Amino acid sequence: MKELIRLNKFISNSGLCSRREADMYISMGEVKVNNKIINQLGYKIKSGDKVYFNGQEVTGQKNIYIILNKPKGYLATTNEKSQHRLCTDLISIKNSNKLKTLFSLGRSNLGLVFFSNDLQLIEKLKKNPLKIKIIYQVNLKNEISSIDMNKIKKYISGGVSKKIMVRKIDYVVNKPKNIIGIETSLIQGNYILNFFKKFNYNVIKYDVVSILNFNKKKLERGKWRILTTKEISFLKMF
């Protein structure tokens, strides 16, 4: 026999509201189960039933939002296929394998990765890539000359800047001139490689130092943390 769960508890488990509030929404006819409006208090659902509140599917699992400082050797991926040594293996919570990220980050690259099981938010952010700011620290094989740096700055400040999605670029203060800071919109990592290749510079590795206005301050390599309520509210404003 399939296990049944009260509808109000299922909604409450998602973190949307309390059980009492869920009962109120149910009695008002704002909850559907398998596309049928349910206004019966005490109604129970079974595994596989689809629950909708305010037109959006409810998963029955509380949404969680995490940033992780990715170490070398681990893979942050949007690929559904299972692979070994994934960043989600470092996150010690139940069902961490169900967390999704905004973009992939290869094993040799480092830095901040955003994870969540809030698939609606993930898709919303992906659909608005220009609103997302990412700052990379890029290690090049050779130093960028001041002449080439000026050429690159002139290039991104021109009319093509919207196409290349690069906003700013400069040397990193107090670092060798092969270590470059670059601010972009939401892009895939190979875009960074191709951007510098255009100017005959090869990327050795890169480090995401900031994403969605979150930085790595007090977050050691390989460590992760759950976002605060204030940070989550900020995210949902995108």
N, C-alpha and C positions, 0 to 999 in steps of 0.2 A: 504493500500500500504506500502510495506517495505521501511524503510528509507535507502537512498543511501549515500555513502560517497566516496569522491575522493580517489583513490588509493594512491596518493602521501601523502595526509593528514593522511591516516591510517598508513602508514609506518612511517611518521614523529612522530605521536603520540606515537609510540613504543619507541622513544628515540634513534633509530638507526642512524638517520641522519636528515638533514633539508628537507623541501619539494623540494627545488631546487635540492638537491643531489638525492632525491628519483626520481625526473623526469629524471635525468641523467641515473640512474640505470635502470629505466623502458625503456627508449629509447634504451639502450644497450641490452635489452632482458634478463636482469638478474632477473626479477621478474615474478613469476608465480601466477596465481589465479586458484585454483582448478586443479592444475597440467597442466595448459595451459599457455604458455608464453604470457605475455601481454606487448606490446611495444607502445601502444597507449596512448599518453598524454591526461589527462583529463578523463581517464577511471574511472568508478564508480563501487564500489562493494556493495553488500547487506549483511545484517546480516547472518552469517552462512557460508559465503565464506571463504575458506582457502587460505591465502596468504603466499608465500614462497619467501625468498630472500637468495641467495647464499646457497640454499639447506636446509635452516632452516625456520621453521614456524614463522611468525610474529604475535604477539597477538594483536597489535593495542593499547596496554597499555604500558606506560613507565615502564621499569624495575626499581624496587626499592629494596634497600638492607638495612636491619635494624638489629641492635643488641638491645636486651632488657634484663634488669636485672630482672629476674623473681622473684616475691614475693611468699611467701607460700600461698597455697590455690588455685593457678591457675595451669592450665594444659597446657604444651607445647606438642602438639601431631602431629604425622604424619597420624593419623587416619582420614579418609574422613568423618566419621559420625559426625554429629553435637553434641556437648556436651556443658554443661553450664560452666561458669567461665573459659574461655580459655584465654591464653596469648594474642591472637589476639584481644580480647575485649579491651585490654589496649592501643592498637595502634589506635590513632585517625586519620586515613586516610581513604579515600574512598576504598571500596573493600578489607579491611584488612583481611576479611575471606578467601580471595584467596591466602594469603601468606602461603608459605610452609617452614618447618624447616628441619634440617638435622636428628634430632633424638628426641624422646620423652623425656620429663622430668616430673616426677610425681608431684602431688600437694604438697607433703611434702618437696620436694627438691627445691633448690634455684640456682640462678646464670644466667650466660649469655646464651642467646638463639639467634641463627642467623635465620632471616626470609628473604624470598625473593619471588617475583613472577616470578623470572627467573628460570623456571623449568629445563632448559638445564644445568645451572650452578649447581643447586641442585643435579641433577643426576650425573653430572661429578664429583662432590666432593664425592658423595656416592660411586662411582666406584673406588675412590682412597683413601680409609680410612687410609692407612698407612702414607699418606702425611699430614694428619690433626693432629695437636697437641691440646690436651685438657688437662687442668690442673684442678683437683678437690681438694677441701678441704673437707676431709671426717671426720665426727664425729662418733667415735666408742663408743660402750657401755663401754668398758674397755680400759685402757691404754695398749699400745704395749710395752712389755719389750724390753730392748736393745738386748737380746739374740734372740728374735723372729724377731726383725727388721733386724738384720744381716742375719737371715735365709731367710727372704723375699728378701732382696737385692741380696743374693747369688742365690736365685731361679730365679729372673728375669734377672740376668746377664748371666744365663746359656743358653744352646741351645734351651730351650723351650720358650724363650722370644718372639719369633716371633708369637708363638701360642697364648700367653696370651695378647699380644699387650700392655704390660705395660713397659714403658721406665725407669721411675725413681720413687722412693718412699723415703720419709723421714719425720721426725717430722717437724711440722711447728714451726718456730723460735718464742720463747717467748709465746708459747701456751702449755697447758697440753698435755701429751703424748698420749691422746686419739684423738687428732686432727692431722690428717695426710695429707700431700700433696702428690698427686700422679699424674704423667703425663702419659697419654695414647694416643692411636690413637683414631679414631672415633669409638665409641662403644655404645651399649645401656646400660642404667643405671643398669639393673639387673646384668650386668657383674661385676660391682664394688661390688655389694652385694656378689656375688659368689666367687669373688677373695679373699675377706677378710674371708669369711666363710671357705675357704680352710685351713686357719691358725687359725680357731676357734675364730674369732673376728666378732662381729655383728655390722652392720652399722645402726646408728640411722638416719642420714641424710647426704646429701652431697651438696656442693655448687660448681658450675662451675665458677671458677675465671678467666679462660682464654680459648678462643676458636678461632681458625684460627688466632692466634697471636693478637687478640683483648682482652683487659681487661676491668674491671669495673671502671676504674679510672674516677671520676667525673660523674658517672652514678648511681644515687640513686636507691634503690630497687623499682621496679614497673615502672621505667622510661625507655624510649627508645630513640634512635637517629638514624638518617639516616647516612649511611657511606659516607665519603668524596670521591671525585673523585679519589684521590690518593689511598685510601683504596680499592675502587672497582677495580682499575687497578691491585693492588696486588692480590686480590681474583682471578682474571681471569688468573693469571699466574700459578695457581695450575694445 
